Structures are given as C-alpha cells and as structure tokens.
Amino acid sequence: MLFAGPFFLVGAALLTLPTFGFSESAPAGAQVPPQSRVHTFPALYYVVSLAALLLVSLVLGWLVAGRLLRPLRAITATARDISATSLHRRLGPTGRTAEFAELAETLDGLFARLEAAFASQRRFVAHASHELRTPLTAQRALLQVALADPDATADSLRAACRDVLAVGASQERLIEALLTLASGEQGVERREPLDLARLAGEVLADRRTDDVTIETGLEPAPTAGDPRLVESLLANLVDNAVRYNAPGGWVTVATGLSGGAASVVVRNSGPVIPATEVDRLFEPFQQLSGRPTGSGPGHGLGLAIVRAIADAHGAALLARPRDGGGLDVTVRFPPVP
C-alpha cells in the first residue's frame, strides 16, 4: 500500500485535470460556431479510468515492494535457520541496497560473537571437566589414606590437611585461569582508554623474585581495550617469563609506541625452545618440560590466555625463540582511531 499510494495519487491527479474542462480560442473577428467550445471529460470514462489506475497502482506497488524487500526476506529466512548448532553460517552480501548490506553485516557480526561465546563455553566445560578430575582424585586419595591409617596421629592428619589445602589452592588457580581464558575468547564488549605502561607497572609491582632479575623500559603506550583483560595478558606474560626461566636468569618488559600502535615486549632467558614448538605453547594445557622457578609449575594456560585476549582486542601477537634460550613475545595493539 505504501508503494501503491504515490502511484495512484499522481495518476489520479493527472487523470482529474481534464475534468475541469478546457476551451478553444478563435482569432479575433472569426465566426464562433453556436455549439460550446468547452470540452468536458465523460464521467463514466473517468470512473473506469480511476478504477483501472487503482488496480495498476496496486500491481506496480506489489511488484516494486516485493523486489525491494526480497533481500530482507532472505535475511529473515537465513537468520531464522541459524541456531546454536549452525552459528558458523553467515548471511554475506545481500542485495544491492546499502541498508540491507549494513543489516546483514551487523547480523554477521552478532553471529560471530555468539559463535565465539558458545565455542568458549564448550571449551571451558571440556577443559574444566578434564583438568579438575586429577586434583579431585588427588584430594580424595589423600583423605582416604589419612582415614585408613590406624596409627594416624594429629601431626600426620595435619600434614594430610595441608596437602589437601595445597591441592585446593591449585584448583582455585586453575579455575581462575579457565575463567580468564573463557572471558578472553568471548571478545571485548566495551573498550576503555588505557596505558600499557601503567598496567605493566602495576603487574610488576606485585611480582618480584630473587631467582630472576626483572628489568623494565616502560614508555607511555596509550591504547583502548578492556583494562581487566589487558592486565591479565600482561600478568600471564610476566608470570610465564619468570616461571619458565633459569636460576639467575633475567626478564625484560618494555612498552611504547611503534607506528602509532601501542606495544608490549616481554623477553626472558631460559631453556632453548625449538622454533617448531612455539605455536604449540599458545595452545591450552601445553608446556615444555623443564624446571620452573618462582611460583612453581603452572597449568599450561598462561600463553593460551595471552593469545585469546590478544585476538579479542585485534592485537598482533608475535613470539620468537631466542638463540641462547628463552622467548621474545611482542603484542602490538591496533592504533586508536
């Protein structure tokens, strides 16, 4: 009706003009025939023409509206078919209308975020169910051994309790790491201005060790992102560099601007890492053998968290093994518009 209305109104206006009549002029002094020179539009012809015009307007409006709304019907049908099990599907380019193309692009972005959220949830459940089974089994074994010992003393029971508490603390760290990994994989909803140098300084203030020397070169590096996730990225980079190092080793943390983009570089000494093994280290629960220092062995989630948070912020992540051992990791955030 919206499209047929203008067609009908314009046509009706053009059809109505002759009904007002018009006259023929004659030269001065010429004989004017007795019959009237004013021509009128027959009423029956006008009514029939108006009805035909209405019909034609409805048909044209239906055809034009159908053609223009065809991409919207395709978008609606595809979006209806997409469910939690088929979030990998995308609408893609739809029609030649800018508004519909923008709508399809917006929905594709929504589907991508939903897919990432569902995938992160599934991975979190799988990782948690797999990794928490071992410490729970260890706790049960410790308690069963303590209860089954007929000669158990207060000191031995206290020792068993301390072991159970240590396993529980390890579980807490694992769950916290899994939650951070899941948050990083789900993406960033709201970006805030932040400075990598300030966040790195706060992280390093709580991480001092006698086994490893930490050197800094913190230049202002303003960018935008989720401050909590970026702080977790920096903390995991530093913790990984300290933990997988060598006694008497070193760690350097530097921030700054490069080509208008904020970046952080973390270098550390340590065991020699084959170049073919670098990518594997950024997968969950993957780590090289070696004697950790500092805060003890990790769960193999630190660098996986770093990659997830970097991807969520659209940051470039580059890791390169050092010839003498250790790793150089650079995270470069996109320039702030």
KEROLUM-717337 format. One record per residue (C-alpha): residue in one letter; y, z, x. Coordinates in steps of 0.5 Angstrom, whole numbers, plus 500, padded with zeros to 3 digits. Each point is the difference from the previous one (the first is absolute). Layout:
# KEROLUM-717337
<node><rest>A</rest><north>Y</north><up>Z</up><east>X</east></node>
...
***
This chain:
# KEROLUM-717337
<node><rest>M</rest><north>500</north><up>500</up><east>500</east></node>
<node><rest>L</rest><north>505</north><up>501</up><east>506</east></node>
<node><rest>F</rest><north>499</north><up>493</up><east>502</east></node>
<node><rest>A</rest><north>500</north><up>497</up><east>494</east></node>
<node><rest>G</rest><north>506</north><up>503</up><east>497</east></node>
<node><rest>P</rest><north>505</north><up>497</up><east>505</east></node>
<node><rest>F</rest><north>497</north><up>493</up><east>499</east></node>
<node><rest>F</rest><north>500</north><up>501</up><east>492</east></node>
<node><rest>L</rest><north>508</north><up>502</up><east>501</east></node>
<node><rest>V</rest><north>502</north><up>495</up><east>504</east></node>
<node><rest>G</rest><north>496</north><up>495</up><east>496</east></node>
<node><rest>A</rest><north>503</north><up>502</up><east>493</east></node>
<node><rest>A</rest><north>507</north><up>500</up><east>503</east></node>
<node><rest>L</rest><north>499</north><up>493</up><east>502</east></node>
<node><rest>L</rest><north>497</north><up>498</up><east>493</east></node>
<node><rest>T</rest><north>505</north><up>504</up><east>496</east></node>
<node><rest>L</rest><north>506</north><up>497</up><east>503</east></node>
<node><rest>P</rest><north>500</north><up>493</up><east>496</east></node>
<node><rest>T</rest><north>499</north><up>504</up><east>493</east></node>
<node><rest>F</rest><north>508</north><up>502</up><east>501</east></node>
<node><rest>G</rest><north>501</north><up>492</up><east>499</east></node>
<node><rest>F</rest><north>504</north><up>495</up><east>503</east></node>
<node><rest>S</rest><north>505</north><up>495</up><east>498</east></node>
<node><rest>E</rest><north>501</north><up>493</up><east>503</east></node>
<node><rest>S</rest><north>507</north><up>498</up><east>502</east></node>
<node><rest>A</rest><north>503</north><up>493</up><east>498</east></node>
<node><rest>P</rest><north>506</north><up>496</up><east>503</east></node>
<node><rest>A</rest><north>507</north><up>501</up><east>497</east></node>
<node><rest>G</rest><north>501</north><up>496</up><east>494</east></node>
<node><rest>A</rest><north>493</north><up>498</up><east>499</east></node>
<node><rest>Q</rest><north>497</north><up>500</up><east>493</east></node>
<node><rest>V</rest><north>495</north><up>506</up><east>499</east></node>
<node><rest>P</rest><north>494</north><up>499</up><east>496</east></node>
<node><rest>P</rest><north>500</north><up>504</up><east>494</east></node>
<node><rest>Q</rest><north>494</north><up>504</up><east>502</east></node>
<node><rest>S</rest><north>500</north><up>506</up><east>504</east></node>
<node><rest>R</rest><north>500</north><up>499</up><east>508</east></node>
<node><rest>V</rest><north>498</north><up>507</up><east>500</east></node>
<node><rest>H</rest><north>492</north><up>500</up><east>502</east></node>
<node><rest>T</rest><north>496</north><up>507</up><east>498</east></node>
<node><rest>F</rest><north>493</north><up>502</up><east>503</east></node>
<node><rest>P</rest><north>495</north><up>500</up><east>495</east></node>
<node><rest>A</rest><north>498</north><up>507</up><east>498</east></node>
<node><rest>L</rest><north>492</north><up>498</up><east>500</east></node>
<node><rest>Y</rest><north>500</north><up>497</up><east>506</east></node>
<node><rest>Y</rest><north>504</north><up>506</up><east>503</east></node>
<node><rest>V</rest><north>495</north><up>505</up><east>498</east></node>
<node><rest>V</rest><north>494</north><up>496</up><east>502</east></node>
<node><rest>S</rest><north>503</north><up>499</up><east>507</east></node>
<node><rest>L</rest><north>501</north><up>507</up><east>501</east></node>
<node><rest>A</rest><north>493</north><up>502</up><east>498</east></node>
<node><rest>A</rest><north>498</north><up>495</up><east>505</east></node>
<node><rest>L</rest><north>504</north><up>502</up><east>505</east></node>
<node><rest>L</rest><north>498</north><up>507</up><east>499</east></node>
<node><rest>L</rest><north>493</north><up>498</up><east>501</east></node>
<node><rest>V</rest><north>501</north><up>496</up><east>506</east></node>
<node><rest>S</rest><north>504</north><up>506</up><east>503</east></node>
<node><rest>L</rest><north>494</north><up>505</up><east>499</east></node>
<node><rest>V</rest><north>496</north><up>495</up><east>503</east></node>
<node><rest>L</rest><north>504</north><up>499</up><east>506</east></node>
<node><rest>G</rest><north>501</north><up>507</up><east>501</east></node>
<node><rest>W</rest><north>493</north><up>502</up><east>500</east></node>
<node><rest>L</rest><north>499</north><up>495</up><east>505</east></node>
<node><rest>V</rest><north>505</north><up>502</up><east>505</east></node>
<node><rest>A</rest><north>499</north><up>507</up><east>499</east></node>
<node><rest>G</rest><north>492</north><up>499</up><east>501</east></node>
<node><rest>R</rest><north>502</north><up>496</up><east>506</east></node>
<node><rest>L</rest><north>505</north><up>505</up><east>503</east></node>
<node><rest>L</rest><north>495</north><up>506</up><east>498</east></node>
<node><rest>R</rest><north>494</north><up>497</up><east>503</east></node>
<node><rest>P</rest><north>500</north><up>504</up><east>507</east></node>
<node><rest>L</rest><north>502</north><up>506</up><east>496</east></node>
<node><rest>R</rest><north>493</north><up>500</up><east>496</east></node>
<node><rest>A</rest><north>496</north><up>498</up><east>507</east></node>
<node><rest>I</rest><north>504</north><up>506</up><east>503</east></node>
<node><rest>T</rest><north>498</north><up>505</up><east>494</east></node>
<node><rest>A</rest><north>492</north><up>497</up><east>500</east></node>
<node><rest>T</rest><north>499</north><up>501</up><east>507</east></node>
<node><rest>A</rest><north>503</north><up>507</up><east>500</east></node>
<node><rest>R</rest><north>496</north><up>502</up><east>494</east></node>
<node><rest>D</rest><north>494</north><up>497</up><east>504</east></node>
<node><rest>I</rest><north>502</north><up>504</up><east>506</east></node>
<node><rest>S</rest><north>496</north><up>507</up><east>500</east></node>
<node><rest>A</rest><north>499</north><up>506</up><east>505</east></node>
<node><rest>T</rest><north>494</north><up>495</up><east>503</east></node>
<node><rest>S</rest><north>504</north><up>494</up><east>501</east></node>
<node><rest>L</rest><north>506</north><up>502</up><east>503</east></node>
<node><rest>H</rest><north>499</north><up>495</up><east>505</east></node>
<node><rest>R</rest><north>503</north><up>495</up><east>496</east></node>
<node><rest>R</rest><north>507</north><up>497</up><east>500</east></node>
<node><rest>L</rest><north>504</north><up>496</up><east>495</east></node>
<node><rest>G</rest><north>503</north><up>496</up><east>505</east></node>
<node><rest>P</rest><north>505</north><up>495</up><east>499</east></node>
<node><rest>T</rest><north>501</north><up>499</up><east>492</east></node>
<node><rest>G</rest><north>504</north><up>494</up><east>497</east></node>
<node><rest>R</rest><north>507</north><up>498</up><east>503</east></node>
<node><rest>T</rest><north>504</north><up>505</up><east>497</east></node>
<node><rest>A</rest><north>504</north><up>505</up><east>504</east></node>
<node><rest>E</rest><north>499</north><up>506</up><east>495</east></node>
<node><rest>F</rest><north>492</north><up>499</up><east>500</east></node>
<node><rest>A</rest><north>499</north><up>499</up><east>507</east></node>
<node><rest>E</rest><north>504</north><up>506</up><east>501</east></node>
<node><rest>L</rest><north>496</north><up>504</up><east>495</east></node>
<node><rest>A</rest><north>493</north><up>497</up><east>503</east></node>
<node><rest>E</rest><north>503</north><up>502</up><east>507</east></node>
<node><rest>T</rest><north>501</north><up>507</up><east>497</east></node>
<node><rest>L</rest><north>494</north><up>501</up><east>497</east></node>
<node><rest>D</rest><north>496</north><up>498</up><east>506</east></node>
<node><rest>G</rest><north>504</north><up>505</up><east>504</east></node>
<node><rest>L</rest><north>497</north><up>505</up><east>495</east></node>
<node><rest>F</rest><north>493</north><up>498</up><east>500</east></node>
<node><rest>A</rest><north>500</north><up>500</up><east>508</east></node>
<node><rest>R</rest><north>503</north><up>507</up><east>499</east></node>
<node><rest>L</rest><north>495</north><up>502</up><east>495</east></node>
<node><rest>E</rest><north>494</north><up>497</up><east>504</east></node>
<node><rest>A</rest><north>502</north><up>504</up><east>506</east></node>
<node><rest>A</rest><north>500</north><up>506</up><east>496</east></node>
<node><rest>F</rest><north>493</north><up>499</up><east>497</east></node>
<node><rest>A</rest><north>498</north><up>498</up><east>507</east></node>
<node><rest>S</rest><north>503</north><up>506</up><east>503</east></node>
<node><rest>Q</rest><north>497</north><up>505</up><east>495</east></node>
<node><rest>R</rest><north>493</north><up>497</up><east>501</east></node>
<node><rest>R</rest><north>500</north><up>500</up><east>508</east></node>
<node><rest>F</rest><north>503</north><up>507</up><east>499</east></node>
<node><rest>V</rest><north>494</north><up>502</up><east>496</east></node>
<node><rest>A</rest><north>495</north><up>497</up><east>504</east></node>
<node><rest>H</rest><north>503</north><up>503</up><east>506</east></node>
<node><rest>A</rest><north>500</north><up>507</up><east>497</east></node>
<node><rest>S</rest><north>493</north><up>500</up><east>498</east></node>
<node><rest>H</rest><north>497</north><up>497</up><east>506</east></node>
<node><rest>E</rest><north>504</north><up>505</up><east>505</east></node>
<node><rest>L</rest><north>500</north><up>506</up><east>496</east></node>
<node><rest>R</rest><north>493</north><up>500</up><east>500</east></node>
<node><rest>T</rest><north>499</north><up>502</up><east>507</east></node>
<node><rest>P</rest><north>505</north><up>506</up><east>500</east></node>
<node><rest>L</rest><north>497</north><up>503</up><east>494</east></node>
<node><rest>T</rest><north>493</north><up>499</up><east>502</east></node>
<node><rest>A</rest><north>502</north><up>504</up><east>507</east></node>
<node><rest>Q</rest><north>503</north><up>506</up><east>495</east></node>
<node><rest>R</rest><north>494</north><up>500</up><east>496</east></node>
<node><rest>A</rest><north>496</north><up>501</up><east>506</east></node>
<node><rest>L</rest><north>504</north><up>505</up><east>504</east></node>
<node><rest>L</rest><north>500</north><up>504</up><east>494</east></node>
<node><rest>Q</rest><north>492</north><up>499</up><east>499</east></node>
<node><rest>V</rest><north>499</north><up>502</up><east>507</east></node>
<node><rest>A</rest><north>504</north><up>506</up><east>499</east></node>
<node><rest>L</rest><north>497</north><up>503</up><east>494</east></node>
<node><rest>A</rest><north>493</north><up>498</up><east>502</east></node>
<node><rest>D</rest><north>501</north><up>504</up><east>507</east></node>
<node><rest>P</rest><north>496</north><up>507</up><east>498</east></node>
<node><rest>D</rest><north>503</north><up>503</up><east>506</east></node>
<node><rest>A</rest><north>507</north><up>498</up><east>499</east></node>
<node><rest>T</rest><north>506</north><up>504</up><east>502</east></node>
<node><rest>A</rest><north>507</north><up>501</up><east>498</east></node>
<node><rest>D</rest><north>502</north><up>496</up><east>506</east></node>
<node><rest>S</rest><north>495</north><up>494</up><east>499</east></node>
<node><rest>L</rest><north>503</north><up>500</up><east>493</east></node>
<node><rest>R</rest><north>507</north><up>500</up><east>502</east></node>
<node><rest>A</rest><north>498</north><up>494</up><east>505</east></node>
<node><rest>A</rest><north>497</north><up>496</up><east>494</east></node>
<node><rest>C</rest><north>506</north><up>501</up><east>496</east></node>
<node><rest>R</rest><north>505</north><up>498</up><east>506</east></node>
<node><rest>D</rest><north>495</north><up>494</up><east>501</east></node>
<node><rest>V</rest><north>501</north><up>498</up><east>492</east></node>
<node><rest>L</rest><north>507</north><up>501</up><east>500</east></node>
<node><rest>A</rest><north>501</north><up>495</up><east>506</east></node>
<node><rest>V</rest><north>496</north><up>495</up><east>496</east></node>
<node><rest>G</rest><north>504</north><up>501</up><east>494</east></node>
<node><rest>A</rest><north>506</north><up>499</up><east>504</east></node>
<node><rest>S</rest><north>497</north><up>494</up><east>503</east></node>
<node><rest>Q</rest><north>499</north><up>498</up><east>493</east></node>
<node><rest>E</rest><north>507</north><up>501</up><east>498</east></node>
<node><rest>R</rest><north>503</north><up>496</up><east>505</east></node>
<node><rest>L</rest><north>495</north><up>494</up><east>498</east></node>
<node><rest>I</rest><north>502</north><up>500</up><east>493</east></node>
<node><rest>E</rest><north>508</north><up>500</up><east>502</east></node>
<node><rest>A</rest><north>498</north><up>494</up><east>505</east></node>
<node><rest>L</rest><north>497</north><up>497</up><east>494</east></node>
<node><rest>L</rest><north>506</north><up>501</up><east>495</east></node>
<node><rest>T</rest><north>505</north><up>497</up><east>505</east></node>
<node><rest>L</rest><north>495</north><up>494</up><east>501</east></node>
<node><rest>A</rest><north>500</north><up>499</up><east>493</east></node>
<node><rest>S</rest><north>507</north><up>501</up><east>499</east></node>
<node><rest>G</rest><north>502</north><up>495</up><east>505</east></node>
<node><rest>E</rest><north>495</north><up>495</up><east>497</east></node>
<node><rest>Q</rest><north>504</north><up>500</up><east>494</east></node>
<node><rest>G</rest><north>506</north><up>498</up><east>502</east></node>
<node><rest>V</rest><north>507</north><up>502</up><east>500</east></node>
<node><rest>E</rest><north>504</north><up>501</up><east>493</east></node>
<node><rest>R</rest><north>507</north><up>502</up><east>503</east></node>
<node><rest>R</rest><north>503</north><up>499</up><east>506</east></node>
<node><rest>E</rest><north>505</north><up>505</up><east>503</east></node>
<node><rest>P</rest><north>504</north><up>499</up><east>507</east></node>
<node><rest>L</rest><north>497</north><up>504</up><east>506</east></node>
<node><rest>D</rest><north>501</north><up>500</up><east>507</east></node>
<node><rest>L</rest><north>493</north><up>500</up><east>504</east></node>
<node><rest>A</rest><north>503</north><up>504</up><east>506</east></node>
<node><rest>R</rest><north>502</north><up>506</up><east>496</east></node>
<node><rest>L</rest><north>493</north><up>500</up><east>496</east></node>
<node><rest>A</rest><north>497</north><up>499</up><east>507</east></node>
<node><rest>G</rest><north>504</north><up>506</up><east>503</east></node>
<node><rest>E</rest><north>497</north><up>504</up><east>494</east></node>
<node><rest>V</rest><north>493</north><up>498</up><east>501</east></node>
<node><rest>L</rest><north>500</north><up>501</up><east>508</east></node>
<node><rest>A</rest><north>504</north><up>507</up><east>499</east></node>
<node><rest>D</rest><north>493</north><up>502</up><east>497</east></node>
<node><rest>R</rest><north>495</north><up>497</up><east>505</east></node>
<node><rest>R</rest><north>501</north><up>503</up><east>507</east></node>
<node><rest>T</rest><north>494</north><up>501</up><east>504</east></node>
<node><rest>D</rest><north>498</north><up>502</up><east>507</east></node>
<node><rest>D</rest><north>495</north><up>495</up><east>501</east></node>
<node><rest>V</rest><north>504</north><up>494</up><east>499</east></node>
<node><rest>T</rest><north>507</north><up>498</up><east>502</east></node>
<node><rest>I</rest><north>505</north><up>497</up><east>495</east></node>
<node><rest>E</rest><north>506</north><up>496</up><east>502</east></node>
<node><rest>T</rest><north>505</north><up>497</up><east>495</east></node>
<node><rest>G</rest><north>505</north><up>495</up><east>499</east></node>
<node><rest>L</rest><north>503</north><up>501</up><east>493</east></node>
<node><rest>E</rest><north>505</north><up>495</up><east>499</east></node>
<node><rest>P</rest><north>503</north><up>499</up><east>493</east></node>
<node><rest>A</rest><north>496</north><up>496</up><east>495</east></node>
<node><rest>P</rest><north>502</north><up>499</up><east>493</east></node>
<node><rest>T</rest><north>496</north><up>497</up><east>495</east></node>
<node><rest>A</rest><north>497</north><up>501</up><east>493</east></node>
<node><rest>G</rest><north>494</north><up>503</up><east>497</east></node>
<node><rest>D</rest><north>496</north><up>506</up><east>498</east></node>
<node><rest>P</rest><north>502</north><up>506</up><east>504</east></node>
<node><rest>R</rest><north>494</north><up>504</up><east>499</east></node>
<node><rest>L</rest><north>495</north><up>494</up><east>502</east></node>
<node><rest>V</rest><north>504</north><up>497</up><east>506</east></node>
<node><rest>E</rest><north>500</north><up>508</up><east>502</east></node>
<node><rest>S</rest><north>492</north><up>499</up><east>499</east></node>
<node><rest>L</rest><north>500</north><up>494</up><east>504</east></node>
<node><rest>L</rest><north>504</north><up>503</up><east>506</east></node>
<node><rest>A</rest><north>496</north><up>506</up><east>500</east></node>
<node><rest>N</rest><north>493</north><up>497</up><east>500</east></node>
<node><rest>L</rest><north>502</north><up>495</up><east>506</east></node>
<node><rest>V</rest><north>502</north><up>506</up><east>504</east></node>
<node><rest>D</rest><north>494</north><up>504</up><east>498</east></node>
<node><rest>N</rest><north>496</north><up>494</up><east>502</east></node>
<node><rest>A</rest><north>503</north><up>499</up><east>506</east></node>
<node><rest>V</rest><north>499</north><up>508</up><east>502</east></node>
<node><rest>R</rest><north>493</north><up>501</up><east>498</east></node>
<node><rest>Y</rest><north>497</north><up>494</up><east>503</east></node>
<node><rest>N</rest><north>503</north><up>500</up><east>507</east></node>
<node><rest>A</rest><north>498</north><up>503</up><east>506</east></node>
<node><rest>P</rest><north>501</north><up>507</up><east>503</east></node>
<node><rest>G</rest><north>507</north><up>500</up><east>504</east></node>
<node><rest>G</rest><north>502</north><up>493</up><east>496</east></node>
<node><rest>W</rest><north>506</north><up>498</up><east>497</east></node>
<node><rest>V</rest><north>503</north><up>497</up><east>494</east></node>
<node><rest>T</rest><north>507</north><up>497</up><east>499</east></node>
<node><rest>V</rest><north>503</north><up>499</up><east>493</east></node>
<node><rest>A</rest><north>506</north><up>495</up><east>499</east></node>
<node><rest>T</rest><north>504</north><up>498</up><east>494</east></node>
<node><rest>G</rest><north>506</north><up>495</up><east>500</east></node>
<node><rest>L</rest><north>503</north><up>493</up><east>497</east></node>
<node><rest>S</rest><north>497</north><up>493</up><east>502</east></node>
<node><rest>G</rest><north>503</north><up>494</up><east>497</east></node>
<node><rest>G</rest><north>503</north><up>505</up><east>494</east></node>
<node><rest>A</rest><north>493</north><up>503</up><east>499</east></node>
<node><rest>A</rest><north>498</north><up>507</up><east>501</east></node>
<node><rest>S</rest><north>494</north><up>501</up><east>504</east></node>
<node><rest>V</rest><north>496</north><up>506</up><east>503</east></node>
<node><rest>V</rest><north>496</north><up>499</up><east>506</east></node>
<node><rest>V</rest><north>494</north><up>505</up><east>502</east></node>
<node><rest>R</rest><north>497</north><up>500</up><east>507</east></node>
<node><rest>N</rest><north>494</north><up>504</up><east>503</east></node>
<node><rest>S</rest><north>496</north><up>501</up><east>505</east></node>
<node><rest>G</rest><north>492</north><up>501</up><east>499</east></node>
<node><rest>P</rest><north>494</north><up>496</up><east>500</east></node>
<node><rest>V</rest><north>499</north><up>493</up><east>501</east></node>
<node><rest>I</rest><north>500</north><up>496</up><east>494</east></node>
<node><rest>P</rest><north>497</north><up>493</up><east>499</east></node>
<node><rest>A</rest><north>504</north><up>495</up><east>497</east></node>
<node><rest>T</rest><north>495</north><up>498</up><east>495</east></node>
<node><rest>E</rest><north>499</north><up>508</up><east>498</east></node>
<node><rest>V</rest><north>508</north><up>500</up><east>498</east></node>
<node><rest>D</rest><north>500</north><up>498</up><east>493</east></node>
<node><rest>R</rest><north>493</north><up>504</up><east>498</east></node>
<node><rest>L</rest><north>504</north><up>506</up><east>502</east></node>
<node><rest>F</rest><north>505</north><up>499</up><east>494</east></node>
<node><rest>E</rest><north>494</north><up>500</up><east>495</east></node>
<node><rest>P</rest><north>499</north><up>507</up><east>496</east></node>
<node><rest>F</rest><north>495</north><up>504</up><east>504</east></node>
<node><rest>Q</rest><north>500</north><up>496</up><east>506</east></node>
<node><rest>Q</rest><north>501</north><up>503</up><east>507</east></node>
<node><rest>L</rest><north>498</north><up>499</up><east>507</east></node>
<node><rest>S</rest><north>495</north><up>505</up><east>504</east></node>
<node><rest>G</rest><north>504</north><up>505</up><east>505</east></node>
<node><rest>R</rest><north>502</north><up>507</up><east>501</east></node>
<node><rest>P</rest><north>506</north><up>501</up><east>495</east></node>
<node><rest>T</rest><north>505</north><up>505</up><east>502</east></node>
<node><rest>G</rest><north>506</north><up>504</up><east>497</east></node>
<node><rest>S</rest><north>498</north><up>502</up><east>493</east></node>
<node><rest>G</rest><north>493</north><up>498</up><east>500</east></node>
<node><rest>P</rest><north>496</north><up>494</up><east>497</east></node>
<node><rest>G</rest><north>503</north><up>496</up><east>494</east></node>
<node><rest>H</rest><north>496</north><up>497</up><east>494</east></node>
<node><rest>G</rest><north>502</north><up>493</up><east>503</east></node>
<node><rest>L</rest><north>505</north><up>499</up><east>494</east></node>
<node><rest>G</rest><north>507</north><up>500</up><east>504</east></node>
<node><rest>L</rest><north>501</north><up>493</up><east>502</east></node>
<node><rest>A</rest><north>497</north><up>498</up><east>493</east></node>
<node><rest>I</rest><north>506</north><up>504</up><east>497</east></node>
<node><rest>V</rest><north>505</north><up>496</up><east>505</east></node>
<node><rest>R</rest><north>497</north><up>493</up><east>498</east></node>
<node><rest>A</rest><north>500</north><up>502</up><east>493</east></node>
<node><rest>I</rest><north>508</north><up>503</up><east>500</east></node>
<node><rest>A</rest><north>502</north><up>494</up><east>504</east></node>
<node><rest>D</rest><north>497</north><up>495</up><east>495</east></node>
<node><rest>A</rest><north>503</north><up>504</up><east>495</east></node>
<node><rest>H</rest><north>507</north><up>499</up><east>503</east></node>
<node><rest>G</rest><north>499</north><up>493</up><east>502</east></node>
<node><rest>A</rest><north>501</north><up>502</up><east>507</east></node>
<node><rest>A</rest><north>496</north><up>496</up><east>506</east></node>
<node><rest>L</rest><north>495</north><up>504</up><east>504</east></node>
<node><rest>L</rest><north>498</north><up>498</up><east>507</east></node>
<node><rest>A</rest><north>495</north><up>504</up><east>504</east></node>
<node><rest>R</rest><north>498</north><up>498</up><east>507</east></node>
<node><rest>P</rest><north>496</north><up>504</up><east>505</east></node>
<node><rest>R</rest><north>503</north><up>502</up><east>507</east></node>
<node><rest>D</rest><north>496</north><up>497</up><east>506</east></node>
<node><rest>G</rest><north>500</north><up>507</up><east>503</east></node>
<node><rest>G</rest><north>497</north><up>503</up><east>494</east></node>
<node><rest>G</rest><north>504</north><up>502</up><east>493</east></node>
<node><rest>L</rest><north>503</north><up>497</up><east>495</east></node>
<node><rest>D</rest><north>507</north><up>497</up><east>498</east></node>
<node><rest>V</rest><north>502</north><up>500</up><east>493</east></node>
<node><rest>T</rest><north>506</north><up>497</up><east>497</east></node>
<node><rest>V</rest><north>502</north><up>500</up><east>493</east></node>
<node><rest>R</rest><north>506</north><up>496</up><east>498</east></node>
<node><rest>F</rest><north>503</north><up>500</up><east>493</east></node>
<node><rest>P</rest><north>504</north><up>495</up><east>497</east></node>
<node><rest>P</rest><north>507</north><up>499</up><east>500</east></node>
<node><rest>V</rest><north>504</north><up>504</up><east>495</east></node>
<node><rest>P</rest><north>504</north><up>495</up><east>495</east></node>
***
